[in-house]
């Protein structure tokens, strides 16, 4: 199983697909950037744990 094909398939189903050219193959850095950006936007900020 090729992981890059998996990532490309995930991107094709993601909101980014509408703004990316159809022949665009993201680099690892792009994928990490998009993943962090989307998870940061959709998840609540981590709560600070008091020790």
Backbone as JSON Lines, residues from 0, in Angstrom:
{"i":0,"aa":"X","n":[0.86,-1.2,0.0],"ca":[0.0,0.0,0.0],"c":[0.88,1.25,0.0]}
{"i":1,"aa":"X","n":[0.67,2.1,-0.95],"ca":[1.49,3.31,-1.06],"c":[0.85,4.43,-0.25]}
{"i":2,"aa":"X","n":[1.59,4.91,0.76],"ca":[1.01,5.92,1.66],"c":[0.76,7.24,0.94]}
{"i":3,"aa":"X","n":[1.58,7.56,-0.06],"ca":[1.37,8.82,-0.76],"c":[0.06,8.8,-1.54]}
{"i":4,"aa":"X","n":[-0.32,7.63,-2.03],"ca":[-1.62,7.51,-2.71],"c":[-2.75,7.74,-1.72]}
{"i":5,"aa":"X","n":[-2.57,7.22,-0.5],"ca":[-3.55,7.44,0.56],"c":[-3.71,8.92,0.84]}
{"i":6,"aa":"X","n":[-2.58,9.61,0.96],"ca":[-2.62,11.03,1.28],"c":[-3.26,11.82,0.16]}
{"i":7,"aa":"X","n":[-2.95,11.45,-1.08],"ca":[-3.54,12.14,-2.22],"c":[-5.05,11.92,-2.25]}
{"i":8,"aa":"X","n":[-5.47,10.72,-1.91],"ca":[-6.91,10.4,-1.88],"c":[-7.59,11.23,-0.8]}
{"i":9,"aa":"X","n":[-6.95,11.32,0.39],"ca":[-7.51,12.13,1.48],"c":[-7.62,13.59,1.05]}
{"i":10,"aa":"X","n":[-6.59,14.09,0.37],"ca":[-6.63,15.48,-0.09],"c":[-7.75,15.68,-1.11]}
{"i":11,"aa":"X","n":[-7.96,14.68,-1.94],"ca":[-9.0,14.79,-2.96],"c":[-10.38,14.91,-2.32]}
{"i":12,"aa":"X","n":[-10.54,14.32,-1.15],"ca":[-11.83,14.38,-0.46],"c":[-11.93,15.58,0.47]}
{"i":13,"aa":"X","n":[-10.81,16.28,0.64],"ca":[-10.77,17.38,1.61],"c":[-11.2,18.7,0.98]}
{"i":14,"aa":"X","n":[-11.47,19.71,1.81],"ca":[-11.84,21.04,1.29],"c":[-10.74,21.65,0.43]}
{"i":15,"aa":"X","n":[-9.49,21.22,0.64],"ca":[-8.38,21.79,-0.11],"c":[-8.47,21.44,-1.59]}
{"i":16,"aa":"X","n":[-9.18,20.36,-1.9],"ca":[-9.26,19.9,-3.28],"c":[-9.86,20.97,-4.19]}
{"i":17,"aa":"X","n":[-10.76,21.78,-3.63],"ca":[-11.43,22.79,-4.45],"c":[-10.5,23.94,-4.84]}
{"i":18,"aa":"X","n":[-9.45,24.17,-4.05],"ca":[-8.56,25.29,-4.35],"c":[-7.25,24.84,-4.98]}
{"i":19,"aa":"X","n":[-6.98,23.53,-4.95],"ca":[-5.74,23.04,-5.52],"c":[-5.97,22.59,-6.96]}
{"i":20,"aa":"X","n":[-4.96,22.79,-7.83],"ca":[-5.06,22.25,-9.18],"c":[-5.22,20.73,-9.1]}
{"i":21,"aa":"X","n":[-5.92,20.14,-10.04],"ca":[-6.19,18.71,-9.96],"c":[-4.93,17.87,-10.11]}
{"i":22,"aa":"X","n":[-3.9,18.41,-10.75],"ca":[-2.67,17.64,-10.94],"c":[-1.63,17.95,-9.86]}
{"i":23,"aa":"X","n":[-2.04,18.67,-8.84],"ca":[-1.11,19.07,-7.79],"c":[-0.78,17.89,-6.89]}
{"i":24,"aa":"X","n":[0.52,17.62,-6.73],"ca":[0.94,16.58,-5.8],"c":[1.71,17.26,-4.66]}
{"i":25,"aa":"X","n":[1.13,17.28,-3.48],"ca":[1.73,18.02,-2.37],"c":[3.02,17.38,-1.88]}
{"i":26,"aa":"X","n":[3.94,18.21,-1.45],"ca":[5.15,17.69,-0.82],"c":[4.83,17.34,0.63]}
{"i":27,"aa":"X","n":[5.76,16.65,1.27],"ca":[5.56,16.29,2.68],"c":[5.35,17.53,3.53]}
{"i":28,"aa":"X","n":[6.14,18.58,3.25],"ca":[6.02,19.82,4.01],"c":[4.63,20.43,3.84]}
{"i":29,"aa":"X","n":[4.11,20.4,2.61],"ca":[2.77,20.92,2.35],"c":[1.73,20.15,3.14]}
{"i":30,"aa":"X","n":[1.86,18.81,3.13],"ca":[0.89,17.97,3.84],"c":[0.92,18.26,5.34]}
{"i":31,"aa":"X","n":[2.12,18.39,5.89],"ca":[2.25,18.67,7.32],"c":[1.64,20.03,7.63]}
{"i":32,"aa":"X","n":[1.93,21.02,6.78],"ca":[1.4,22.36,6.97],"c":[-0.12,22.36,6.92]}
{"i":33,"aa":"X","n":[-0.68,21.69,5.92],"ca":[-2.14,21.63,5.79],"c":[-2.77,20.89,6.96]}
{"i":34,"aa":"X","n":[-2.13,19.8,7.38],"ca":[-2.68,19.01,8.48],"c":[-2.69,19.84,9.77]}
{"i":35,"aa":"X","n":[-1.57,20.53,10.04],"ca":[-1.52,21.34,11.26],"c":[-2.49,22.5,11.19]}
{"i":36,"aa":"X","n":[-2.6,23.11,10.01],"ca":[-3.51,24.25,9.87],"c":[-4.95,23.83,10.09]}
{"i":37,"aa":"X","n":[-5.34,22.71,9.47],"ca":[-6.73,22.28,9.58],"c":[-7.05,21.78,10.98]}
{"i":38,"aa":"X","n":[-6.12,21.06,11.6],"ca":[-6.4,20.55,12.95],"c":[-6.41,21.7,13.96]}
{"i":39,"aa":"X","n":[-5.55,22.69,13.73],"ca":[-5.53,23.85,14.64],"c":[-6.83,24.63,14.54]}
{"i":40,"aa":"X","n":[-7.38,24.7,13.33],"ca":[-8.59,25.46,13.11],"c":[-9.83,24.74,13.65]}
{"i":41,"aa":"X","n":[-9.84,23.41,13.58],"ca":[-11.06,22.67,13.9],"c":[-11.11,22.19,15.35]}
{"i":42,"aa":"X","n":[-9.97,22.1,16.01],"ca":[-9.96,21.61,17.39],"c":[-9.81,22.76,18.37]}
{"i":43,"aa":"X","n":[-10.36,22.57,19.55],"ca":[-10.2,23.57,20.6],"c":[-8.73,23.59,21.02]}
{"i":44,"aa":"X","n":[-8.23,24.75,21.43],"ca":[-6.84,24.82,21.89],"c":[-6.66,23.91,23.09]}
{"i":45,"aa":"X","n":[-5.5,23.28,23.23],"ca":[-5.26,22.37,24.36],"c":[-5.36,23.11,25.69]}
{"i":46,"aa":"X","n":[-5.98,22.47,26.64],"ca":[-6.1,23.09,27.97],"c":[-4.79,22.93,28.72]}
{"i":47,"aa":"X","n":[-4.4,23.98,29.41],"ca":[-3.19,23.92,30.2],"c":[-3.47,23.11,31.47]}
{"i":48,"aa":"X","n":[-2.66,22.11,31.71],"ca":[-2.87,21.26,32.88],"c":[-2.03,21.79,34.04]}
{"i":49,"aa":"X","n":[-2.71,22.06,35.14],"ca":[-2.0,22.57,36.31],"c":[-1.44,21.41,37.11]}
{"i":50,"aa":"X","n":[-0.17,21.5,37.47],"ca":[0.44,20.41,38.23],"c":[0.67,20.82,39.67]}
